[in-house]
Amino acid sequence: FFGEMAILSGGPRQADVVSLTYCRLLLLRRTDFERFLAANPDVKGEINRIAEARLSLNQEDAERTAESVSD
C-alpha cells in the first residue's frame, strides 16, 4: 500500500510508485476512510499509534541525514 500517511494527514503524498508488472489498484477516498474510522474507534487508535511511530522514525532518519550532510 502507499499514500497511507497522506490520507491520515490530509497532506500530499511523499512517494511515487512504479509497477514493474501488471497490477490492480484500489482507491480509498478520504471521506470513506474517515467514515470507517468513526465507526471503528479501536482501529482509529491503532492506526494513529502506527502513524505516530512512523512519523517519529521518519524524523529520526531526516535528522541523521542532516547530520551526515553537515559533517
SEFIVEX-791358 format. One record per atom (N, C-alpha, C, CB): residue in three letters; x, y, z. Coordinates in steps of 0.02 Angstrom, whole numbers, padded with zeros to 5 digits, always signed. Glycine has a CB too. Layout:
! SEFIVEX-791358
<site Ala; <X; Y; Z>>,
...
//
This chain:
! SEFIVEX-791358
<site Phe; <+00042; -00059; +00000>>,
<site Phe; <+00000; +00000; +00000>>,
<site Phe; <+00044; +00062; +00000>>,
<site Phe; <-00048; +00000; +00060>>,
<site Phe; <+00015; +00116; -00022>>,
<site Phe; <+00052; +00180; -00024>>,
<site Phe; <+00002; +00236; -00018>>,
<site Phe; <+00094; +00187; -00089>>,
<site Gly; <+00026; +00293; +00005>>,
<site Gly; <-00018; +00351; +00014>>,
<site Gly; <-00052; +00352; +00082>>,
<site Gly; <-00069; +00353; -00039>>,
<site Glu; <-00034; +00305; +00125>>,
<site Glu; <-00069; +00300; +00189>>,
<site Glu; <-00057; +00360; +00235>>,
<site Glu; <-00048; +00237; +00225>>,
<site Met; <+00003; +00387; +00233>>,
<site Met; <+00016; +00445; +00276>>,
<site Met; <-00022; +00506; +00251>>,
<site Met; <+00092; +00459; +00279>>,
<site Ala; <-00029; +00512; +00187>>,
<site Ala; <-00066; +00569; +00158>>,
<site Ala; <-00140; +00566; +00176>>,
<site Ala; <-00057; +00571; +00082>>,
<site Ile; <-00168; +00506; +00175>>,
<site Ile; <-00240; +00501; +00191>>,
<site Ile; <-00251; +00517; +00265>>,
<site Ile; <-00267; +00431; +00174>>,
<site Leu; <-00202; +00503; +00307>>,
<site Leu; <-00208; +00518; +00378>>,
<site Leu; <-00198; +00592; +00392>>,
<site Leu; <-00158; +00478; +00418>>,
<site Ser; <-00150; +00622; +00359>>,
<site Ser; <-00133; +00692; +00374>>,
<site Ser; <-00170; +00743; +00331>>,
<site Ser; <-00059; +00702; +00364>>,
<site Gly; <-00195; +00720; +00274>>,
<site Gly; <-00227; +00766; +00228>>,
<site Gly; <-00177; +00803; +00184>>,
<site Gly; <-00268; +00816; +00266>>,
<site Gly; <-00114; +00788; +00193>>,
<site Gly; <-00061; +00820; +00153>>,
<site Gly; <-00048; +00783; +00089>>,
<site Gly; <+00002; +00825; +00194>>,
<site Pro; <+00001; +00807; +00051>>,
<site Pro; <+00018; +00774; -00012>>,
<site Pro; <+00055; +00708; +00001>>,
<site Pro; <+00061; +00820; -00056>>,
<site Arg; <+00051; +00663; -00047>>,
<site Arg; <+00090; +00601; -00042>>,
<site Arg; <+00164; +00617; -00048>>,
<site Arg; <+00068; +00550; -00097>>,
<site Gln; <+00204; +00578; -00014>>,
<site Gln; <+00276; +00591; -00012>>,
<site Gln; <+00317; +00544; -00055>>,
<site Gln; <+00300; +00587; +00059>>,
<site Ala; <+00283; +00499; -00092>>,
<site Ala; <+00320; +00450; -00131>>,
<site Ala; <+00286; +00438; -00197>>,
<site Ala; <+00327; +00383; -00092>>,
<site Asp; <+00325; +00418; -00246>>,
<site Asp; <+00299; +00396; -00310>>,
<site Asp; <+00304; +00320; -00312>>,
<site Asp; <+00338; +00429; -00370>>,
<site Val; <+00260; +00288; -00349>>,
<site Val; <+00260; +00216; -00354>>,
<site Val; <+00260; +00197; -00427>>,
<site Val; <+00200; +00184; -00317>>,
<site Val; <+00301; +00149; -00445>>,
<site Val; <+00304; +00123; -00513>>,
<site Val; <+00296; +00048; -00510>>,
<site Val; <+00371; +00143; -00549>>,
<site Ser; <+00251; +00021; -00549>>,
<site Ser; <+00241; -00051; -00551>>,
<site Ser; <+00285; -00082; -00604>>,
<site Ser; <+00167; -00068; -00563>>,
<site Leu; <+00317; -00137; -00588>>,
<site Leu; <+00358; -00173; -00636>>,
<site Leu; <+00318; -00225; -00674>>,
<site Leu; <+00417; -00207; -00601>>,
<site Thr; <+00258; -00240; -00649>>,
<site Thr; <+00214; -00289; -00682>>,
<site Thr; <+00143; -00262; -00680>>,
<site Thr; <+00219; -00359; -00648>>,
<site Tyr; <+00098; -00298; -00712>>,
<site Tyr; <+00027; -00281; -00710>>,
<site Tyr; <+00005; -00282; -00637>>,
<site Tyr; <-00015; -00330; -00753>>,
<site Cys; <-00037; -00234; -00619>>,
<site Cys; <-00064; -00233; -00551>>,
<site Cys; <-00134; -00205; -00552>>,
<site Cys; <-00018; -00193; -00504>>,
<site Arg; <-00170; -00219; -00500>>,
<site Arg; <-00237; -00191; -00491>>,
<site Arg; <-00233; -00142; -00433>>,
<site Arg; <-00290; -00248; -00477>>,
<site Leu; <-00256; -00082; -00444>>,
<site Leu; <-00255; -00030; -00393>>,
<site Leu; <-00325; -00019; -00365>>,
<site Leu; <-00226; +00036; -00421>>,
<site Leu; <-00328; -00007; -00302>>,
<site Leu; <-00391; +00009; -00269>>,
<site Leu; <-00386; +00079; -00240>>,
<site Leu; <-00409; -00043; -00214>>,
<site Leu; <-00439; +00116; -00244>>,
<site Leu; <-00441; +00185; -00219>>,
<site Leu; <-00482; +00187; -00154>>,
<site Leu; <-00471; +00233; -00272>>,
<site Leu; <-00454; +00218; -00104>>,
<site Leu; <-00490; +00230; -00042>>,
<site Leu; <-00496; +00305; -00033>>,
<site Leu; <-00454; +00196; +00020>>,
<site Arg; <-00557; +00329; -00039>>,
<site Arg; <-00568; +00401; -00032>>,
<site Arg; <-00564; +00421; +00041>>,
<site Arg; <-00637; +00421; -00062>>,
<site Arg; <-00539; +00481; +00052>>,
<site Arg; <-00530; +00505; +00121>>,
<site Arg; <-00597; +00505; +00159>>,
<site Arg; <-00500; +00576; +00121>>,
<site Thr; <-00650; +00525; +00127>>,
<site Thr; <-00715; +00528; +00162>>,
<site Thr; <-00737; +00457; +00183>>,
<site Thr; <-00769; +00559; +00116>>,
<site Asp; <-00726; +00408; +00141>>,
<site Asp; <-00743; +00339; +00159>>,
<site Asp; <-00700; +00314; +00216>>,
<site Asp; <-00736; +00292; +00098>>,
<site Phe; <-00636; +00331; +00214>>,
<site Phe; <-00590; +00311; +00266>>,
<site Phe; <-00610; +00343; +00333>>,
<site Phe; <-00517; +00330; +00248>>,
<site Glu; <-00627; +00407; +00332>>,
<site Glu; <-00648; +00441; +00393>>,
<site Glu; <-00712; +00411; +00421>>,
<site Glu; <-00658; +00516; +00379>>,
<site Arg; <-00758; +00392; +00377>>,
<site Arg; <-00820; +00360; +00399>>,
<site Arg; <-00805; +00293; +00432>>,
<site Arg; <-00869; +00351; +00339>>,
<site Phe; <-00759; +00255; +00402>>,
<site Phe; <-00739; +00191; +00430>>,
<site Phe; <-00708; +00201; +00500>>,
<site Phe; <-00690; +00156; +00384>>,
<site Leu; <-00663; +00249; +00506>>,
<site Leu; <-00631; +00261; +00570>>,
<site Leu; <-00681; +00284; +00624>>,
<site Leu; <-00576; +00314; +00563>>,
<site Ala; <-00730; +00324; +00604>>,
<site Ala; <-00780; +00346; +00652>>,
<site Ala; <-00821; +00287; +00679>>,
<site Ala; <-00827; +00398; +00619>>,
<site Ala; <-00832; +00238; +00636>>,
<site Ala; <-00871; +00179; +00656>>,
<site Ala; <-00828; +00128; +00693>>,
<site Ala; <-00902; +00148; +00595>>,
<site Asn; <-00762; +00136; +00691>>,
<site Asn; <-00716; +00087; +00720>>,
<site Asn; <-00662; +00123; +00761>>,
<site Asn; <-00684; +00043; +00665>>,
<site Pro; <-00679; +00150; +00819>>,
<site Pro; <-00631; +00190; +00857>>,
<site Pro; <-00569; +00151; +00879>>,
<site Pro; <-00665; +00217; +00918>>,
<site Asp; <-00574; +00085; +00890>>,
<site Asp; <-00515; +00046; +00908>>,
<site Asp; <-00465; +00044; +00851>>,
<site Asp; <-00535; -00026; +00928>>,
<site Val; <-00491; +00037; +00790>>,
<site Val; <-00448; +00036; +00731>>,
<site Val; <-00416; +00105; +00723>>,
<site Val; <-00488; +00017; +00667>>,
<site Lys; <-00455; +00157; +00734>>,
<site Lys; <-00429; +00225; +00728>>,
<site Lys; <-00370; +00236; +00776>>,
<site Lys; <-00484; +00277; +00741>>,
<site Gly; <-00378; +00213; +00838>>,
<site Gly; <-00324; +00221; +00886>>,
<site Gly; <-00261; +00184; +00866>>,
<site Gly; <-00347; +00196; +00954>>,
<site Glu; <-00269; +00123; +00841>>,
<site Glu; <-00211; +00084; +00819>>,
<site Glu; <-00177; +00115; +00759>>,
<site Glu; <-00232; +00012; +00803>>,
<site Ile; <-00216; +00139; +00711>>,
<site Ile; <-00188; +00172; +00652>>,
<site Ile; <-00151; +00235; +00672>>,
<site Ile; <-00243; +00188; +00600>>,
<site Asn; <-00180; +00274; +00717>>,
<site Asn; <-00146; +00334; +00741>>,
<site Asn; <-00080; +00317; +00776>>,
<site Asn; <-00191; +00374; +00788>>,
<site Arg; <-00080; +00264; +00815>>,
<site Arg; <-00019; +00243; +00850>>,
<site Arg; <+00036; +00224; +00800>>,
<site Arg; <-00033; +00184; +00897>>,
<site Ile; <+00018; +00186; +00749>>,
<site Ile; <+00066; +00166; +00698>>,
<site Ile; <+00091; +00226; +00659>>,
<site Ile; <+00034; +00114; +00650>>,
<site Ala; <+00045; +00271; +00642>>,
<site Ala; <+00065; +00331; +00604>>,
<site Ala; <+00113; +00375; +00644>>,
<site Ala; <+00002; +00372; +00584>>,
<site Glu; <+00100; +00383; +00708>>,
<site Glu; <+00145; +00423; +00750>>,
<site Glu; <+00214; +00391; +00754>>,
<site Glu; <+00115; +00431; +00821>>,
<site Ala; <+00216; +00325; +00760>>,
<site Ala; <+00281; +00290; +00762>>,
<site Ala; <+00318; +00299; +00696>>,
<site Ala; <+00271; +00216; +00777>>,
<site Arg; <+00282; +00295; +00641>>,
<site Arg; <+00314; +00303; +00576>>,
<site Arg; <+00340; +00374; +00567>>,
<site Arg; <+00265; +00285; +00519>>,
<site Leu; <+00301; +00423; +00588>>,
<site Leu; <+00324; +00492; +00583>>,
<site Leu; <+00386; +00504; +00625>>,
<site Leu; <+00268; +00540; +00605>>,
<site Ser; <+00388; +00474; +00684>>,
<site Ser; <+00446; +00480; +00727>>,
<site Ser; <+00508; +00450; +00694>>,
<site Ser; <+00433; +00447; +00795>>,
<site Leu; <+00500; +00391; +00664>>,
<site Leu; <+00556; +00359; +00628>>,
<site Leu; <+00579; +00402; +00569>>,
<site Leu; <+00536; +00289; +00604>>,
<site Asn; <+00531; +00430; +00533>>,
<site Asn; <+00549; +00473; +00476>>,
<site Asn; <+00587; +00534; +00499>>,
<site Asn; <+00486; +00494; +00438>>,
<site Gln; <+00567; +00563; +00555>>,
<site Gln; <+00601; +00621; +00583>>,
<site Gln; <+00672; +00603; +00603>>,
<site Gln; <+00563; +00650; +00643>>,
<site Glu; <+00680; +00545; +00635>>,
<site Glu; <+00747; +00523; +00655>>,
<site Glu; <+00791; +00512; +00594>>,
<site Glu; <+00743; +00458; +00697>>,
<site Asp; <+00764; +00482; +00542>>,
<site Asp; <+00802; +00472; +00480>>,
<site Asp; <+00824; +00538; +00450>>,
<site Asp; <+00761; +00432; +00428>>,
<site Ala; <+00778; +00587; +00450>>,
<site Ala; <+00794; +00653; +00422>>,
<site Ala; <+00849; +00687; +00463>>,
<site Ala; <+00730; +00697; +00421>>,
<site Glu; <+00846; +00680; +00528>>,
<site Glu; <+00898; +00710; +00571>>,
<site Glu; <+00966; +00678; +00559>>,
<site Glu; <+00878; +00704; +00645>>,
<site Arg; <+00967; +00611; +00552>>,
<site Arg; <+01031; +00577; +00539>>,
<site Arg; <+01059; +00598; +00471>>,
<site Arg; <+01021; +00501; +00541>>,
<site Thr; <+01015; +00605; +00422>>,
<site Thr; <+01037; +00626; +00355>>,
<site Thr; <+01065; +00697; +00359>>,
<site Thr; <+00979; +00623; +00305>>,
<site Ala; <+01031; +00741; +00394>>,
<site Ala; <+01055; +00810; +00401>>,
<site Ala; <+01123; +00812; +00436>>,
<site Ala; <+01004; +00853; +00439>>,
<site Glu; <+01132; +00771; +00486>>,
<site Glu; <+01196; +00769; +00522>>,
<site Glu; <+01252; +00744; +00477>>,
<site Glu; <+01191; +00724; +00584>>,
<site Ser; <+01238; +00693; +00437>>,
<site Ser; <+01291; +00666; +00393>>,
<site Ser; <+01308; +00714; +00337>>,
<site Ser; <+01269; +00599; +00364>>,
<site Val; <+01260; +00754; +00315>>,
<site Val; <+01273; +00803; +00262>>,
<site Val; <+01314; +00861; +00290>>,
<site Val; <+01207; +00829; +00232>>,
<site Ser; <+01301; +00880; +00352>>,
<site Ser; <+01337; +00937; +00381>>,
<site Ser; <+01408; +00920; +00404>>,
<site Ser; <+01298; +00965; +00440>>,
<site Asp; <+01423; +00856; +00411>>,
<site Asp; <+01490; +00835; +00433>>,
<site Asp; <+01542; +00841; +00379>>,
<site Asp; <+01489; +00765; +00457>>,
//
